[in-house]
Amino acid sequence: MTEPAARQIVLASRPKGPPTLQNFRMEEVPMPALPPGGLLLRVLYLSLDPYMRGRMDDAKSYAKPVGVGEVMTGESVCEVLASDRPGFSAGDIVLAHTGWRTHAAWSGPALRKLDPKAAPITTGLGVLGMPGFTAYAGLYLIGKPKAGETVVVAAASGPVGSLVGQLAKLAGARAVGIAGGADKCRYVAEELRFDAVVDHRAPDFAAKLAAACPKGIDVYFENVGSAVWQAVLPLLNTFARVPVCGLIAQYSAIGQGAGPNLLPATMRAVLTKSLTLRGFINYEFAAEHYPAFLKTVSAGIADGRIRYREDITDGLENAPAVFMGLLEGKNFGKALIRVAH
Ligand SMILES: NC(=O)c1ccc[n+]([C@@H]2O[C@H](COP(=O)([O-])OP(=O)(O)OC[C@H]3O[C@@H](n4cnc5c(N)ncnc54)[C@H](OP(=O)(O)O)[C@@H]3O)[C@@H](O)[C@H]2O)c1
């Protein structure tokens, strides 16, 4: 009898600009064995996240790049198929950094268990996982919105931006979202109940953003960079705070990228308006603040004050195309691949 094969997606080549399907390769590999002291995992859901674009480049960053021929990096929700580790048994649902694959032998550090009765397991990759915590930490620990202030966030229908705006409202601030296209804008205004929303694809985007922020901007949660930052910059108030979370519009840029050099205008505003710009990677805050995040956001979901949306595609083989779409705004909600049922 032939052994069932596992599948994985590796980085076939490094992209030059936006990734293409040729940069990925699906491989069949033997089913991994249960490692001594570890777990054998079956991936149920794979998270696709913008940071993965950075891992495809051989550039110095806060994390090591994926090597050509290596499995694409990524976090997933998994079922434990077999366990040789105390505290874990077959059938448990866990979060693990397995990468883009169907099965994994896990001998790494302890894994967070998910309780399917407490929340849908997919939320462990979105609103109750890394993106949600990123929103919570960046907004509350760096942005520090006060009641009555104006908070602006782009990619506002996605897992980070949607929570930033809703948490800003819970803090008594006014939430202004920026999103791409009419459907996402309607969702941000009507479902997520932001106070205003502006379509960054509109030709008069900068003027519309200014009109949506009549008292200027006190906290700008930066997810995008480029043209959105250009429109935000003149609207920032004195002592505004800018948690720099992501620059998705720039991730596939070659060299300096297209568009004007915003550095002189940025530095002038930093000086003359006493701005605080603070970059961060979510995990720097995790040890101290993750439990409070889970408590706050779980309670918000339970009583309906916090809403979220997921965009689930079936089949590991579709991960490259869905990921490429994510970088262009084709996802509508937290991008997930259902790898197995
Ligand atoms: N620092 C950290 O620890 C950390 C952790 C997680 C995420 N992040 C960052 O947070 C940001 C949001 O992540 P997410 O997971 O919530 O992503 P997401 O919203 O699910 O997806 C990315 C969204 O970015 C928007 N976008 C893409 N290109 C754009 C452009 N040129 N101009 C304006 N908007 C553009 C698109 O939405 P529209 O269609 O609405 O434009 C797209 O749907 C990313 O920059 C990511 O890298 C940082």
The ligand as a MOL file (V3000), in Angstrom:
LIG
                    3D

  0  0  0     0  0            999 V3000
M  V30 BEGIN CTAB
M  V30 COUNTS 48 52 0 0 0
M  V30 BEGIN ATOM
M  V30 1 N 3.3620 45.3860 12.5330 0
M  V30 2 C 2.7510 44.2270 12.7280 0
M  V30 3 O 3.0270 43.4930 13.6820 0
M  V30 4 C 1.6800 43.7820 11.7700 0
M  V30 5 C 0.9090 42.6260 12.0030 0
M  V30 6 C -0.1430 42.3160 11.1370 0
M  V30 7 C -0.3920 43.1230 10.0330 0
M  V30 8 N 0.3990 44.2030 9.8070 0 CHG=1
M  V30 9 C 0.1390 45.0980 8.6790 0
M  V30 10 O -1.1780 45.6110 8.8140 0
M  V30 11 C -1.6960 45.9350 7.5280 0
M  V30 12 C -3.0770 45.3070 7.3780 0
M  V30 13 O -2.9550 43.9040 7.4730 0
M  V30 14 P -4.2400 42.9700 7.3640 0
M  V30 15 O -3.7940 41.5970 7.6670 0
M  V30 16 O -5.3610 43.5640 8.1370 0 CHG=-1
M  V30 17 O -4.5360 43.0520 5.7950 0
M  V30 18 P -5.9160 43.1230 4.9870 0
M  V30 19 O -6.6240 44.3650 5.3380 0
M  V30 20 O -6.6550 41.8500 5.0790 0
M  V30 21 O -5.4020 43.1600 3.4970 0
M  V30 22 C -4.6320 44.1520 3.0240 0
M  V30 23 C -5.4810 45.3080 2.4940 0
M  V30 24 O -4.6440 46.4000 2.2160 0
M  V30 25 C -5.3080 47.2460 1.3230 0
M  V30 26 N -4.3780 47.7410 0.3120 0
M  V30 27 C -3.5620 47.0160 -0.4650 0
M  V30 28 N -2.8710 47.8220 -1.2930 0
M  V30 29 C -3.2570 49.0910 -1.0110 0
M  V30 30 C -2.9110 50.3720 -1.5240 0
M  V30 31 N -2.0070 50.4950 -2.4930 0
M  V30 32 N -3.4990 51.4420 -1.0000 0
M  V30 33 C -4.4210 51.3190 -0.0230 0
M  V30 34 N -4.8020 50.1370 0.5130 0
M  V30 35 C -4.2260 49.0390 0.0100 0
M  V30 36 C -6.4170 46.4250 0.6610 0
M  V30 37 O -7.6630 46.8760 1.1800 0
M  V30 38 P -8.5500 47.9460 0.3740 0
M  V30 39 O -9.1490 47.1720 -0.7680 0
M  V30 40 O -9.5220 48.4000 1.3770 0
M  V30 41 O -7.6200 48.9820 -0.1170 0
M  V30 42 C -6.1470 45.0150 1.1630 0
M  V30 43 O -7.3300 44.2720 1.2670 0
M  V30 44 C -0.6470 45.4430 6.5290 0
M  V30 45 O 0.1690 46.5270 6.1470 0
M  V30 46 C 0.1610 44.4450 7.3200 0
M  V30 47 O 1.4690 44.2840 6.8140 0
M  V30 48 C 1.4170 44.5390 10.6500 0
M  V30 END ATOM
M  V30 BEGIN BOND
M  V30 1 1 1 2
M  V30 2 2 2 3
M  V30 3 1 2 4
M  V30 4 1 4 5
M  V30 5 2 4 48
M  V30 6 2 5 6
M  V30 7 1 6 7
M  V30 8 2 7 8
M  V30 9 1 8 9
M  V30 10 1 8 48
M  V30 11 1 9 10
M  V30 12 1 9 46
M  V30 13 1 10 11
M  V30 14 1 11 12
M  V30 15 1 11 44
M  V30 16 1 12 13
M  V30 17 1 13 14
M  V30 18 2 14 15
M  V30 19 1 14 16
M  V30 20 1 14 17
M  V30 21 1 17 18
M  V30 22 2 18 19
M  V30 23 1 18 20
M  V30 24 1 18 21
M  V30 25 1 21 22
M  V30 26 1 22 23
M  V30 27 1 23 24
M  V30 28 1 23 42
M  V30 29 1 24 25
M  V30 30 1 25 26
M  V30 31 1 25 36
M  V30 32 1 26 27
M  V30 33 1 26 35
M  V30 34 2 27 28
M  V30 35 1 28 29
M  V30 36 1 29 30
M  V30 37 2 29 35
M  V30 38 1 30 31
M  V30 39 2 30 32
M  V30 40 1 32 33
M  V30 41 2 33 34
M  V30 42 1 34 35
M  V30 43 1 36 37
M  V30 44 1 36 42
M  V30 45 1 37 38
M  V30 46 2 38 39
M  V30 47 1 38 40
M  V30 48 1 38 41
M  V30 49 1 42 43
M  V30 50 1 44 45
M  V30 51 1 44 46
M  V30 52 1 46 47
M  V30 END BOND
M  V30 END CTAB
M  END
